[in-house]
Amino acid sequence: MLLSRRITVLSASETGNSREVAEWLRDALEPLCDTVRLVDAFDYPASSLPDEDLLFMVTSTQGEGEPPMEAEELYDDVMGEAAPRMDGVEFAVLGLGDSAYGVNFNRMARRFDARYAELGAHRLMPHRECDLDYEATAERWIGDVVAALGAKPGESSQVSGNVVSPGASEDAYTLVGRTLLSSPDCAKQVYRIRLAAAHAIEYEPGDMMAVRYRNDDETVRRVLDAAFRGANDAGSDVVTRNGTRDATCEAATRDAARNADPALFDKLAEALRDRDITSTSPSLIARYASISGNETVRAAVGDPLFLERYACANPPEALFHDFPGTATMADALDIFTGSSRRLYSISNAQPTPVAGDNCGGDQGVTVAEVWPDVGAEAAHLVDLTVTRVTHELDGRTLVGACTGYLTGLPIGSRISADIVSNPRFHFPTDRMADVIMIALGSAIAPYRAFLQQRAYDHASGRAWLMVGNRHPRQDALYREELRRCRDTGLLTRLDVAWSRDEQDPQHVQDLITAAASDLWRWIESGASVFICGHGGTAVASIMAAVSAVVEDQGHMSSDEAHRYMADLERSGRLRH
């Protein structure tokens, strides 16, 4: 029996995850209610809030607690003094974030939830917060929403483990190329990974690709070794973080678990191939603490600084080593709930109808002249710039699961992936617009796509690239391409900093300071500034350097420079 309720599912998304969960919720509710609509925050005016009956919001939080770009105007209106009353409206909020950003990682969910209540709306249930591995929490929240609406078990065929299936809409790509961009002896090897789709695909410079990887046998074995030691010989010294590791005893432990319930063991091993078992997040630590029975880690969960530092410094199996407990095979899937996906910025552009393959900028540059390996098949291709991540654990070198997957698969292998729109980092559509691009290391990826797009589009606006990396001999990513971009005029200016150059070590922040007057003139004349780096700390440091230039060159106070930077962000001329 359909419920006579009007339901609005409001999506406030940045990379597509919140939108995906909002779609899962809509699909779960449509069999129950006669009126269900899904609306993006960008298209939703705050003036509509009083007219709602049931409002379910799924929102992400960006960076250090900011709204997603599409929800910025809605956020300002809802938080403002002129926000409308919401008496008679029922609501619930789900937040998606990344706890690596600290205590504000789900700030938007908290803020919207509290504000709706302040405006007189009735909270259907407490807000829920998801971490980076959001799928299981989102699924449970959707089930709770359905239950709160009074649906009987089975009434919604959409609420099951079969609905929340990340990757169901993913496409199959073929690995057609892999080029080492760094030197072979470089500690951080960086590759250009080229994937080909069976059909033409659409994306914009700044968009991303979510790659679904499968954990290899060694990775699964390592996690199982760690997980089952506690269940079978807790308190022993078979495995120690700072001592010796007895591989024979580890194998015996694993074999004992397999022999105890071989069917469950094999089922678990297969399931873990498609789970994120190589990334540590504060929420994973909290799940382990609640299951393991280890009082030390349970007490430490209340310390946000510990969670952040431990998650950054340790792989998941370190939890089992450092805080041995009583985890069993049945517990592993409750600890590792996230799907095995990684996001990468797309490093190439799509041919545009206005330009075609042989068009270029004002200097008559062709795409093929700068990128000779790009041909008629470009509409089917996706390039990724991938750093092969490694770290040490107990004297062993471990390779990042997805980077190991992408850099180790045979050419011709099939890969599941999906395009993820990233409007926060889309570049100006005005071909005459000036752009300043600042990057660290492999975060140069989206700028390569933008430069290709400039060539396709006959762009006449100026482009300035500042990039920082470690060593000029080992880490000169896309060296020849960038040289050709500069020589042909696609790049108006190219500045490079090498932090480990023996003659003149510099960071990209030093480039910003040294070019302060030119940078200020570009910004004042209307240039957009894009900042891309790995991690919030690096981006914040670059932002601080740009803000210092604004303060000094614009003869402003610190507060005035802060407001100037905020205005640039609101206008879309500062993106990071």
Beta strands, then each sheet from edge to edge (+ up, - down):
strand 1: 3-12
strand 2: 33-40
strand 3: 54-60
strand 4: 90-96
strand 5: 122-123
strand 6: 128-130
strand 7: 171-180
strand 8: 190-197
strand 9: 208-212
strand 10: 341-345
strand 11: 381-387
strand 12: 390-393
strand 13: 396-399
strand 14: 414-420
strand 15: 435-440
strand 16: 463-469
strand 17: 493-498
strand 18: 528-532
strand 19: 574-575
sheet 1: 2+ 1+ 3+ 4+ 5+
sheet 2: 2+ 1+ 3+ 4+ 6+
sheet 3: 10+ 9- 14+ 7- 8+ 11-
sheet 4: 12+ 13-
sheet 5: 17+ 16+ 15+ 18+ 19+
end
